[in-house]
Amino acid sequence: MQGEQLADFTWAFDVVHPDAERRRAAIERERGYQDDWARLHSGSRIVRPRTGDADSLDPRLVAEHDQTEAAKRDVHDRMFAAPIWHYLSAPTPRERAPFARFAVLYLRWETGYPQEWAEHARSWQAKRHILRTLAADGPTLDTHAELLGLLAAAVGREHRCEDLGYLKIARTLHEPMVRMIIASAERSMDGLVRLRAGYLRWALDNPAAPVTAASWRRWLRG
């Protein structure tokens, strides 16, 4: 997938649209792609044995197999996950950059509509890898503001799996804005929110310190 192909994915942003009908239409489109891929996958015929003479294979079966595999690739490249997969598999930050907003979209979907995300796209492993990669690369012009919003949401809500990764991203964002998020959270009536804000402040003040579950527990004891 090339960056110019991303123009075909404008529909994907409707998964976080405030209009429930727009979200439903986007989800139905994605579900259709998933069903098409599953159908093609289940109908694939294995025509190349692990050993043996390839010349003995029926050319018609080989052609059918190749056509099915090409159709699977085409459907996969239309699915919601395609630009995210390319983001995570690209070898350099420069090659990842065009796909970064789709990685952030995945996080926005989980944040804004967690039940719909859980039903159609949940993968804690994908979330973990996205957060790690965003922290390693830092924000782009297209993602900085959205990452600030996601950080604020993660600090202010009940903890979700892999949310600790947002604190690593915080170190790459505009520090005065991050400290404004901290100051707001420290005024929360929720004691856990205040604790998370305090830990985030500590993480900014100690940029070389690891941000892990173990360091969180040590910070709480301290």
ChimeraX attribute file (.defattr): number of C-alpha atoms within 10 A of each C-alpha:
attribute: neighborCount
match mode: 1-to-1
recipient: residues
	/A:1	11
	/A:2	10
	/A:3	13
	/A:4	8
	/A:5	11
	/A:6	15
	/A:7	8
	/A:8	9
	/A:9	15
	/A:10	8
	/A:11	16
	/A:12	21
	/A:13	18
	/A:14	20
	/A:15	27
	/A:16	21
	/A:17	16
	/A:18	11
	/A:19	10
	/A:20	12
	/A:21	12
	/A:22	16
	/A:23	20
	/A:24	15
	/A:25	15
	/A:26	20
	/A:27	21
	/A:28	13
	/A:29	17
	/A:30	21
	/A:31	15
	/A:32	14
	/A:33	20
	/A:34	19
	/A:35	13
	/A:36	15
	/A:37	20
	/A:38	14
	/A:39	12
	/A:40	16
	/A:41	14
	/A:42	8
	/A:43	11
	/A:44	16
	/A:45	15
	/A:46	9
	/A:47	17
	/A:48	15
	/A:49	9
	/A:50	7
	/A:51	6
	/A:52	9
	/A:53	9
	/A:54	13
	/A:55	7
	/A:56	8
	/A:57	13
	/A:58	11
	/A:59	12
	/A:60	10
	/A:61	14
	/A:62	16
	/A:63	12
	/A:64	14
	/A:65	18
	/A:66	15
	/A:67	13
	/A:68	18
	/A:69	16
	/A:70	12
	/A:71	16
	/A:72	19
	/A:73	12
	/A:74	13
	/A:75	19
	/A:76	17
	/A:77	17
	/A:78	19
	/A:79	19
	/A:80	24
	/A:81	18
	/A:82	17
	/A:83	26
	/A:84	22
	/A:85	17
	/A:86	21
	/A:87	24
	/A:88	19
	/A:89	11
	/A:90	14
	/A:91	10
	/A:92	11
	/A:93	15
	/A:94	10
	/A:95	15
	/A:96	22
	/A:97	21
	/A:98	18
	/A:99	21
	/A:100	24
	/A:101	23
	/A:102	24
	/A:103	25
	/A:104	22
	/A:105	20
	/A:106	23
	/A:107	21
	/A:108	21
	/A:109	21
	/A:110	20
	/A:111	18
	/A:112	16
	/A:113	16
	/A:114	15
	/A:115	13
	/A:116	17
	/A:117	20
	/A:118	13
	/A:119	8
	/A:120	14
	/A:121	18
	/A:122	16
	/A:123	10
	/A:124	13
	/A:125	11
	/A:126	18
	/A:127	20
	/A:128	16
	/A:129	15
	/A:130	22
	/A:131	22
	/A:132	17
	/A:133	19
	/A:134	26
	/A:135	19
	/A:136	13
	/A:137	16
	/A:138	19
	/A:139	23
	/A:140	15
	/A:141	9
	/A:142	13
	/A:143	18
	/A:144	17
	/A:145	15
	/A:146	17
	/A:147	24
	/A:148	20
	/A:149	14
	/A:150	21
	/A:151	23
	/A:152	20
	/A:153	17
	/A:154	20
	/A:155	24
	/A:156	21
	/A:157	13
	/A:158	11
	/A:159	13
	/A:160	11
	/A:161	10
	/A:162	14
	/A:163	17
	/A:164	21
	/A:165	22
	/A:166	24
	/A:167	23
	/A:168	24
	/A:169	21
	/A:170	25
	/A:171	18
	/A:172	17
	/A:173	19
	/A:174	13
	/A:175	12
	/A:176	9
	/A:177	13
	/A:178	20
	/A:179	16
	/A:180	12
	/A:181	21
	/A:182	23
	/A:183	15
	/A:184	14
	/A:185	23
	/A:186	20
	/A:187	12
	/A:188	14
	/A:189	9
	/A:190	13
	/A:191	12
	/A:192	17
	/A:193	22
	/A:194	20
	/A:195	18
	/A:196	23
	/A:197	25
	/A:198	18
	/A:199	20
	/A:200	25
	/A:201	19
	/A:202	15
	/A:203	20
	/A:204	19
	/A:205	11
	/A:206	12
	/A:207	11
	/A:208	8
	/A:209	11
	/A:210	12
	/A:211	19
	/A:212	13
	/A:213	10
	/A:214	10
	/A:215	14
	/A:216	19
	/A:217	10
	/A:218	10
	/A:219	13
	/A:220	12
	/A:221	7
	/A:222	6
